């Protein structure tokens, strides 16, 4: 039987807890898509206050349209979207874009 030191168990527990909370650290923005430039991996979202926010899509950015996978080029001007993003050095990088169409 292998016995682990107590500090190793505490470290493993902390790593596990951080892994569970990591997705919670991302920010979200909701609004209407103003424009999409798929070739630049970029989209502009207008929020409810009329403020435009520019997002750069991450390499593994997930796009969901009515819960089905899509691409940035599938997004249309006027779509209501929720963008999950990370903000670093003033640049907002989208990790997920969710759109509901009727």
QUIFENKA-V606159 format. One record per residue. RES is the residue in one letter. PHI is phi as a letter, one per 20 degrees, with the letter a starting at -180 (* if undefined). OMEGA is omega in radians with two decimals (none if undefined). D_CENTER is the distance of its C-alpha to the mean C-alpha in whole Angstrom. Layout:
RES,PHI,OMEGA,D_CENTER
RES,PHI,OMEGA,D_CENTER
This chain:
X,*,-3.14,43
X,e,3.13,41
X,d,3.10,40
X,e,3.06,37
X,f,-3.13,38
X,g,-3.13,36
X,f,3.12,34
X,f,3.11,33
X,f,3.11,32
X,f,3.12,30
X,f,3.11,28
X,f,3.12,27
X,f,3.12,26
X,f,3.12,24
X,f,3.11,22
X,f,-3.13,21
X,f,3.11,21
X,f,3.10,18
X,f,3.12,16
X,f,-3.08,16
X,e,-3.08,15
X,g,3.14,12
X,f,-3.13,9
X,f,-3.07,11
X,f,-3.14,10
X,f,3.10,7
X,e,3.10,7
X,c,3.06,7
X,c,3.11,9
X,c,3.11,11
X,r,-3.11,14
X,d,3.12,16
X,f,3.12,15
X,e,3.11,18
X,b,3.09,18
X,c,3.03,16
X,d,-3.06,17
X,f,-3.12,16
X,f,3.10,19
X,d,-3.06,17
X,l,-3.05,13
X,c,3.00,13
X,b,3.12,13
X,d,-3.11,14
X,d,3.06,13
X,d,-3.11,16
X,e,-3.07,16
X,f,3.12,19
X,e,3.14,21
X,n,-3.13,21
X,e,3.10,19
X,e,3.07,17
X,c,-3.14,14
X,d,3.13,13
X,d,3.02,10
X,d,-3.11,10
X,f,3.06,9
X,f,-3.13,8
X,g,-3.13,11
X,d,3.14,10
X,f,-3.14,7
X,e,3.10,8
X,d,3.13,9
X,c,3.09,11
X,d,-3.04,14
X,l,3.10,16
X,m,3.06,15
X,d,-3.10,16
X,f,3.11,14
X,b,3.11,14
X,c,3.11,14
X,g,-3.10,13
X,f,3.07,17
X,f,-3.12,17
X,f,-3.10,15
X,c,3.03,18
X,g,3.13,19
X,n,3.09,19
X,f,3.01,17
X,e,-3.01,15
X,c,2.95,11
X,d,-3.10,9
X,d,3.02,6
X,e,-3.03,3
X,b,3.00,4
X,d,3.14,7
X,d,-3.13,10
X,b,3.14,13
X,l,3.10,16
X,m,-3.14,16
X,d,-3.14,13
X,e,-3.10,9
X,d,-3.11,7
X,f,3.07,4
X,d,3.11,3
X,b,3.06,4
X,c,3.12,6
X,d,-3.13,9
X,c,3.03,13
X,d,3.08,16
X,d,3.12,19
X,e,none,22
